Amino acid sequence: MSLTSNRTSINTIIAKTYRDLGLKEEYDLVDLVEWSVEALQHIGVSEQYELKESCLQVCNYRVELPCDLVSLLEIKHEGRAIDKAYNGNHNIKSLGSGLSQPYSYNLNCLDSLPLILGRLYYLDNGDSFKFEKGWIKTSFKEGSIDIKYNAIETDDEGLPLIPDEVSYHEAITSYIKMKYFFKKSIIEDRFRWFYKDAEQKWHWYCNQAGAKAMSPDIFTLENIKRNYLSFVPNLKAYIEGYSTLNENK
C-alpha cells in the first residue's frame, strides 16, 4: 500500500530513539536531525518529498538554489522550458564580468553541431542554464524563472516531516542507532555488535520503506487497469460507426 499524505514530525523519531536506546541524558539534537535527513535521502523515493513551485529572480546571469531543494524537476523562462547547457569548455562563453554564460544547444556553430544532431528536439528560443556551486546560471542576464522541485517537508520549527508509516519510523531509527553505535564502537569494541545489528536492520527497513512508498494504492491500480484495457481492440467499432473510438471504457 502506498504512502498517504499523513506526515509526522522528526520529534517522533527522536522520542522513539530515546526509548529504544534507554537514553537518560540529552543527546546532541543536531546529530539526530542530520542522521534522520541522511536516512530520508538514502530511501530517496519521490513520494516522501513535497512538490514545490517557486518563481526566482535572475540577477547578473544567476540565481541561488532554494535551500530545501532535493531534486529539480523543471525550469521555465517566460512560460517555456529551458534546457541544460553542455558543461564542456568549448560550449561556455566568457563574460566581461568574469562570470560564464551557458551557450544554448541551439547555437548555429560547428562545435555544437554534434550536440544538436544527437538530440531528439531542440528549443527555438536558445535559453539554457547550468548548475554551479549552489547557483543556477542562465544564458540571460535578467528576468525570472519558474522552477518545480522536490523538497523535504518541514514543520513550524523547521524540523523535517516524515511519512507517518511504520517502515519509515523503523528505518530512520535504525539508521540513527547505526550511527550512534558506530561512534561508540570506535572507543569501545564491545559496541561493534550493536553497530552491526543496527546496520543490518537499517538495510532491511530502508528497502521496505522504499518499496512501500512506491507501491501503488487501489486508486492508482484502477487507473493502471483502465489504461491497460484501453489498448484492447474495439471489435464493435465498425458496427458502431467508429463513434466510440476515443472512449475509455
C-alpha positions in Angstrom: 0.0 0.0 0.0 1.5 3.4 -1.0 2.1 6.3 1.4 -0.7 8.5 2.5 -0.4 12.3 2.8 0.0 11.9 6.6 3.2 13.3 8.0 4.7 13.3 11.4 7.5 15.4 13.0 11.0 14.1 13.3 10.5 14.6 17.0 8.5 11.3 16.9 11.6 9.5 15.7 13.8 11.3 18.3 11.5 10.2 21.1 11.4 6.6 19.8 15.3 6.6 19.6 15.5 7.7 23.3 13.0 5.0 24.3 14.8 2.2 22.3 18.3 3.1 23.5 17.2 3.9 27.0 18.9 7.3 26.9 18.6 9.2 30.1 20.8 12.2 29.2 20.1 14.6 26.4 21.9 13.7 23.1 23.0 16.2 20.5 19.9 17.2 18.6 21.9 18.4 15.6 23.3 14.8 15.1 19.9 13.2 15.4 18.3 15.6 12.9 21.2 15.3 10.4 21.1 11.5 10.6 17.4 11.5 10.1 17.7 13.6 6.9 20.5 11.3 5.7 18.2 8.3 6.2 15.5 10.0 4.2 17.9 10.8 1.4 19.1 7.2 1.3 15.5 6.0 0.9 15.1 8.7 -1.7 11.7 8.0 -3.3 9.8 10.9 -4.7 6.6 10.1 -2.8 8.2 11.1 0.5 9.0 14.6 -0.7 6.9 17.7 -1.0 6.4 19.0 -4.6 7.1 22.8 -4.6 6.9 25.5 -7.2 8.8 28.8 -6.9 9.5 31.9 -9.0 13.1 33.0 -8.8 14.6 36.3 -9.9 17.7 36.1 -12.1 20.3 38.9 -11.4 23.5 39.1 -13.4 23.0 35.7 -15.1 22.5 33.7 -11.9 20.1 32.9 -9.0 20.6 30.9 -5.8 19.0 27.5 -5.5 16.4 27.1 -2.8 17.9 25.7 0.5 15.3 22.9 0.7 15.8 21.6 -2.8 16.4 17.9 -3.2 15.9 17.4 -6.9 15.0 19.9 -9.7 12.2 18.7 -11.9 11.5 21.7 -14.3 12.8 25.1 -15.2 10.7 27.6 -17.3 11.5 31.1 -18.5 8.7 33.2 -20.0 6.4 30.2 -20.0 8.8 27.9 -21.9 11.0 25.1 -20.6 14.7 25.8 -20.9 17.4 23.3 -21.4 20.6 22.4 -19.5 23.7 23.7 -21.2 26.6 21.4 -22.0 29.5 21.9 -19.5 32.4 21.4 -21.9 34.9 24.2 -22.2 34.1 24.7 -25.9 30.4 25.4 -25.0 30.9 28.1 -22.3 31.1 31.7 -23.3 33.1 34.0 -21.0 31.6 37.3 -20.0 33.3 40.6 -19.2 32.2 40.4 -15.6 34.2 37.3 -15.1 31.2 35.1 -15.0 30.5 32.4 -17.5 27.3 32.2 -19.5 25.9 28.9 -20.8 25.7 28.5 -24.5 22.5 27.0 -25.8 22.4 23.7 -27.7 20.7 25.7 -30.5 23.7 27.9 -31.4 24.4 27.6 -35.1 28.1 26.8 -34.8 30.2 23.9 -35.8 31.3 23.0 -32.2 27.7 22.4 -31.0 26.5 20.7 -34.2 27.1 17.1 -32.9 25.1 18.1 -29.8 22.2 19.3 -31.9 22.2 16.2 -34.1 22.3 13.9 -31.1 19.1 15.4 -29.6 15.5 14.4 -30.3 14.4 18.0 -30.2 15.8 21.5 -29.6 14.3 24.8 -28.3 13.7 27.7 -30.6 14.5 30.5 -28.1 18.0 29.3 -27.2 17.7 29.9 -23.5 19.7 27.5 -21.3 21.1 27.0 -17.8 23.7 25.2 -15.8 24.4 24.5 -12.1 27.4 25.9 -10.3 28.2 25.8 -6.6 24.6 26.2 -5.4 23.5 28.6 -8.1 21.6 28.4 -11.3 23.4 30.3 -14.1 21.4 31.3 -17.1 22.0 32.4 -20.6 20.0 35.6 -20.0 21.2 38.4 -17.7 17.9 39.5 -16.0 14.4 38.1 -15.7 12.7 35.3 -13.7 12.5 31.6 -13.9 9.7 29.3 -12.6 11.0 26.1 -11.1 9.3 22.9 -9.9 11.3 20.7 -7.4 11.1 18.1 -4.7 11.8 19.3 -1.2 11.8 17.8 2.3 8.7 18.9 4.2 9.3 20.8 7.4 7.2 21.8 10.4 6.8 25.2 12.1 10.1 24.7 13.8 11.9 23.9 10.6 12.4 20.3 11.5 11.8 17.6 8.8 8.5 15.9 8.5 8.5 12.2 7.5 5.8 9.9 6.2 3.7 8.6 9.2 4.4 4.9 8.3 5.9 2.3 10.5 8.6 1.2 7.9 9.9 4.8 7.8 9.9 5.0 11.6 11.9 1.8 11.9 14.2 2.7 9.0 15.2 6.1 10.3 15.5 4.9 13.9 17.8 2.0 12.8 19.9 4.5 10.8 20.3 6.7 13.9 21.2 3.7 16.0 23.8 2.6 13.5 25.5 6.0 13.6 25.2 6.2 17.3 26.8 2.8 17.9 29.5 3.4 15.3 30.7 6.3 17.3 30.6 4.1 20.4 32.5 1.2 18.7 35.4 3.5 17.8 36.0 3.9 21.6 34.9 0.5 22.9 35.0 -2.6 20.8 32.1 -4.2 22.7 29.7 -1.8 20.9 30.6 -3.3 17.5 28.0 -6.0 17.7 25.3 -3.4 18.3 26.5 -1.4 15.4 26.4 -4.4 13.1 22.9 -5.3 14.3 21.6 -1.8 13.7 23.3 -1.7 10.2 21.5 -4.9 9.2 18.1 -3.6 10.4 18.7 -0.3 8.6 19.3 -2.0 5.3 16.2 -4.2 5.8 13.8 -1.3 6.7 15.3 1.1 4.1 14.4 -1.3 1.3 11.0 -2.0 2.9 10.2 1.7 3.3 11.2 2.5 -0.3 9.2 -0.4 -1.7 6.1 0.5 0.3 6.3 4.1 -0.8 6.4 3.2 -4.5 3.7 0.5 -4.2 0.5 1.8 -6.0 -2.7 2.2 -3.9 -6.0 0.9 -5.0 -6.9 4.1 -6.9 -3.6 4.1 -8.9 -4.1 0.4 -9.6 -7.5 1.1 -11.0 -6.1 3.8 -13.3 -3.4 1.4 -14.5 -6.0 -1.2 -15.2 -8.1 1.2 -17.2 -5.1 2.4 -19.2 -4.1 -1.1 -20.0 -7.6 -2.3 -21.0 -7.9 0.8 -23.3 -5.4 -0.9 -25.7 -7.8 -3.8 -26.2 -9.1 -3.6 -29.8 -12.7 -2.4 -30.1 -14.2 -5.2 -32.2 -17.6 -3.4 -32.4 -16.0 -0.2 -33.9 -17.3 -0.8 -37.4 -20.9 -1.6 -36.3 -21.0 1.5 -34.1 -19.7 3.7 -36.9 -16.4 4.3 -35.1 -18.2 6.7 -32.8 -16.7 5.2 -29.6 -13.0 5.0 -30.6 -11.9 7.7 -28.1 -13.9 6.4 -25.2 -12.0 4.7 -22.4 -14.4 2.0 -21.1 
